[in-house]
Amino acid sequence: MLRIAAGDGLLTADELDERLEAALSARTVSELAALTADLPPVSASAGVAVAEVKDVVRIEQVHSGAVERVGRWVVPRKLELAVTYCDVTLDFTDAVITHDTLRMTWA
């Protein structure tokens, strides 16, 4: 949420650094909540509903054209691709990244 707010210009780089440092040292949920209390909900800021943030997304396609994730899309923690004879394009330029690491598997 902090990274999205910074990307949308609601936090300066210094404010983002301070809040991320405080978030990493937080011990309670209320300490975390205080760091985002003045920010709009993710859905308003990112144009994406909070419910759409998923831990794992699996994409399965065979002989059915291209798989594309472009524009504003939510990057899950894990992306499983099971595609055969399909082009895959993942454009992270405007993607909403909610995790530090993306794990991708190809089947």
ZIGI-V640527 format. One record per pair of residues at least 6 apart in sequence whose C-alpha atoms are under 8 Angstrom apart, sorted by the first residue. I is the first residue (numbers start at 1). J is the second residue. If there is no record, write none. Layout:
i=I j=J
i=I j=J
This chain:
i=1 j=36
i=1 j=42
i=1 j=98
i=2 j=16
i=2 j=19
i=2 j=20
i=2 j=36
i=3 j=16
i=4 j=42
i=4 j=45
i=4 j=46
i=4 j=96
i=4 j=97
i=5 j=11
i=5 j=39
i=5 j=45
i=6 j=12
i=6 j=13
i=6 j=16
i=8 j=45
i=8 j=46
i=10 j=39
i=19 j=35
i=22 j=35
i=23 j=31
i=23 j=32
i=23 j=35
i=26 j=32
i=42 j=48
i=42 j=49
i=42 j=50
i=43 j=49
i=43 j=50
i=46 j=72
i=46 j=96
i=47 j=72
i=48 j=73
i=48 j=74
i=52 j=74
i=53 j=74
i=53 j=75
i=53 j=76
i=53 j=98
i=54 j=76
i=54 j=77
i=55 j=76
i=55 j=77
i=55 j=78
i=56 j=76
i=56 j=77
i=56 j=78
i=56 j=79
i=56 j=80
i=57 j=76
i=57 j=78
i=57 j=79
i=57 j=80
i=58 j=79
i=58 j=80
i=58 j=81
i=58 j=82
i=59 j=79
i=59 j=80
i=59 j=81
i=59 j=82
i=59 j=83
i=60 j=81
i=60 j=82
i=60 j=83
i=61 j=67
i=61 j=82
i=61 j=83
i=61 j=84
i=61 j=86
i=62 j=83
i=62 j=84
i=62 j=85
i=62 j=86
i=63 j=84
i=63 j=85
i=63 j=86
i=64 j=85
i=64 j=86
i=65 j=85
i=65 j=86
i=65 j=87
i=66 j=86
i=66 j=87
i=66 j=88
i=66 j=89
i=67 j=86
i=67 j=87
i=67 j=88
i=67 j=89
i=68 j=88
i=68 j=89
i=68 j=90
i=68 j=91
i=69 j=89
i=69 j=90
i=69 j=91
i=70 j=89
i=70 j=90
i=70 j=91
i=70 j=92
i=70 j=93
i=70 j=94
i=70 j=95
i=71 j=91
i=71 j=92
i=71 j=93
i=71 j=94
i=71 j=95
i=72 j=94
i=72 j=95
i=72 j=96
i=73 j=94
i=73 j=95
i=73 j=96
i=74 j=95
i=74 j=96
i=74 j=97
i=74 j=98
i=75 j=95
i=75 j=96
i=75 j=97
i=75 j=98
i=75 j=99
i=75 j=102
i=76 j=97
i=76 j=98
i=76 j=99
i=76 j=102
i=77 j=98
i=77 j=99
i=77 j=101
i=77 j=102
i=77 j=103
i=78 j=102
i=78 j=103
i=78 j=104
i=78 j=105
i=79 j=102
i=79 j=103
i=79 j=104
i=79 j=105
i=80 j=104
i=80 j=105
i=80 j=106
i=80 j=107
i=81 j=104
i=81 j=105
i=81 j=106
i=81 j=107
i=82 j=106
i=82 j=107
i=83 j=106
i=83 j=107
